[in-house]
Amino acid sequence: MTILTAVLFALLQGDPPAAPLEPRVAGYALQLREEATRDRARDRLVHLGKPALACLEKLDVDPAILSSIRQEIALNETLGSSYGPPHTFTFDGAEETLGILLSRLESAAGMVFQKNSLDLSQKLSVRLEDASFWEALDEVCRKASIWYYPATDPLYLTAGPIALILVGLLACYLPARRATRIEPAITLRRD
């Protein structure tokens, strides 16, 4: 009976009211002016779609940037939802289990995490707004005290092979350098 009551209560609550769009768009418009935050703000505005574009057109924004945002939103709409803007994650800070948080990330990314040794019933409170997949995963893992290495992270894909090449070169160089210090005539005379 308790589960049925919880389901009915959840259905009666409905969706929480959406945050007003104008302040978020105004904040992203300010970030468009700075070189360091321009790409992230542009991605967020594209993700928000046509409603954000209507708010953005009222603000003082560089016409070239506004035009590129408008074109990318139009392209996303013509390609459909499967080719749409990148997934962003918003966690409201409510306490949820680690299993639920990781399953939300898995479903959006289309990948499965290895969760064999994790306590999935661990309760976490994560608060994020419009975070990318890697930002959301970093925050969830930091809160749960999990160390992870993503197999598709460019840092690991480039740093791993570079480290192996350096170790291999060092393993070749040190014995060759030692061998060059030996006089061949003295070595052959001993035989």
C-alpha positions in Angstrom: 0.0 0.0 0.0 2.9 2.4 0.7 4.3 2.1 -2.8 0.9 2.8 -4.3 0.5 5.9 -2.1 3.9 7.2 -3.1 3.2 6.7 -6.8 -0.2 8.5 -6.5 1.5 11.3 -4.5 4.2 11.7 -7.2 1.6 11.8 -10.0 -0.5 14.4 -8.1 2.5 16.7 -7.6 3.2 17.1 -11.4 6.2 18.8 -12.8 7.9 21.5 -10.8 7.5 25.0 -12.2 10.2 25.9 -14.7 12.7 28.6 -13.7 12.2 31.9 -15.6 14.2 31.9 -18.8 15.0 35.7 -19.0 17.6 35.8 -16.2 19.4 32.7 -17.4 19.6 34.1 -21.0 20.8 37.5 -19.7 23.5 35.7 -17.7 24.6 33.7 -20.8 24.5 36.9 -22.9 27.0 38.5 -20.5 29.2 35.4 -20.8 29.2 35.7 -24.6 31.2 38.9 -24.2 34.1 37.2 -22.5 36.4 35.0 -24.5 36.9 32.4 -21.7 33.2 31.6 -21.3 31.9 32.3 -24.8 31.8 28.7 -26.1 30.0 27.3 -23.0 27.4 30.1 -23.0 26.8 29.6 -26.7 26.2 25.9 -26.2 23.8 26.6 -23.3 21.8 29.1 -25.4 21.6 26.7 -28.3 20.4 24.0 -25.9 17.7 26.3 -24.6 16.4 26.6 -28.2 13.8 29.1 -29.7 12.5 30.5 -26.4 16.0 31.6 -25.5 16.6 33.0 -29.0 13.5 35.2 -28.6 14.9 36.6 -25.3 18.4 36.9 -26.7 17.2 39.0 -29.6 16.0 41.6 -27.1 19.5 42.0 -25.6 22.6 43.7 -26.9 24.5 40.8 -28.5 27.1 40.7 -31.2 25.1 40.2 -34.5 27.6 37.5 -35.8 27.2 35.4 -32.6 23.4 35.9 -32.7 23.3 34.8 -36.3 25.4 31.6 -35.6 23.2 30.7 -32.6 20.1 31.2 -34.8 21.5 29.0 -37.5 22.5 26.2 -35.1 19.0 26.2 -33.5 17.4 26.0 -36.9 19.7 23.2 -37.9 19.0 21.2 -34.7 15.2 21.6 -35.3 15.5 20.3 -38.9 17.7 17.4 -37.9 15.3 16.3 -35.2 15.8 15.3 -31.5 18.3 12.6 -32.1 20.8 15.1 -33.6 19.8 17.9 -31.2 21.9 19.9 -28.9 24.1 18.1 -26.3 22.5 16.8 -23.2 22.8 19.0 -20.2 21.9 17.9 -16.7 20.2 19.8 -13.9 20.0 18.3 -10.4 17.9 20.3 -8.0 19.7 19.3 -4.8 17.1 16.8 -3.6 18.5 13.7 -1.9 18.6 10.7 -4.3 20.3 7.4 -4.3 23.6 6.9 -6.2 21.9 4.3 -8.4 19.2 6.8 -9.6 21.8 9.5 -10.4 24.0 7.1 -12.3 21.1 5.7 -14.3 20.1 9.2 -15.4 23.6 9.8 -16.7 23.7 6.3 -18.3 20.4 6.8 -20.2 21.4 10.2 -21.6 24.9 9.1 -22.6 23.8 5.8 -24.0 26.5 3.8 -22.1 26.6 1.4 -19.2 28.7 2.0 -16.1 30.4 -0.8 -14.2 28.8 -0.5 -10.8 29.8 -3.9 -9.3 31.5 -2.6 -6.1 29.4 0.5 -5.5 26.9 1.1 -2.8 24.0 2.2 -5.0 21.7 2.9 -2.1 24.0 5.7 -0.8 22.0 8.9 -0.6 23.5 12.0 -2.3 22.4 15.6 -2.6 23.7 17.0 -5.9 22.9 20.6 -7.1 23.9 21.4 -10.7 22.4 23.6 -13.4 22.9 23.0 -17.1 26.0 20.9 -16.6 27.6 18.8 -19.3 27.9 15.0 -19.0 31.5 15.2 -17.7 30.7 17.9 -15.2 27.7 16.0 -13.9 29.7 12.8 -13.6 32.5 14.5 -11.9 30.2 16.1 -9.3 28.3 12.8 -8.6 31.6 10.9 -8.3 33.0 13.6 -6.0 30.0 13.5 -3.7 30.0 9.7 -3.6 33.8 9.6 -3.1 34.3 7.5 -6.2 37.5 7.6 -8.3 36.8 6.9 -11.9 38.6 6.9 -15.2 36.5 7.5 -18.2 37.5 5.3 -21.2 36.4 7.9 -23.7 38.0 11.0 -22.1 40.5 12.5 -24.5 43.0 13.1 -21.7 43.2 9.3 -21.0 43.2 8.4 -24.7 46.2 10.6 -25.4 48.1 10.5 -22.1 48.1 6.7 -21.8 49.8 6.0 -25.2 52.2 8.9 -24.7 53.3 7.6 -21.3 53.8 4.1 -22.8 55.9 5.5 -25.7 58.1 7.4 -23.2 58.7 4.4 -21.0 59.6 2.3 -24.1 62.0 5.0 -25.4 63.6 5.2 -21.9 63.9 1.4 -21.8 65.7 1.4 -25.1 67.9 4.5 -24.5 69.4 3.5 -21.1 70.9 0.2 -22.1 72.1 1.6 -25.5 73.8 4.5 -23.6 75.5 2.1 -21.3 76.7 -0.1 -24.2 78.3 2.9 -25.9 80.6 3.4 -22.9 82.2 0.0 -23.3 85.3 -0.3 -25.5 84.7 -3.1 -28.1 88.4 -4.0 -28.2 88.6 -4.6 -24.5 85.4 -6.7 -24.5 86.6 -8.8 -27.4 90.1 -9.3 -25.9 88.5 -10.9 -22.8 86.9 -13.7 -24.9 
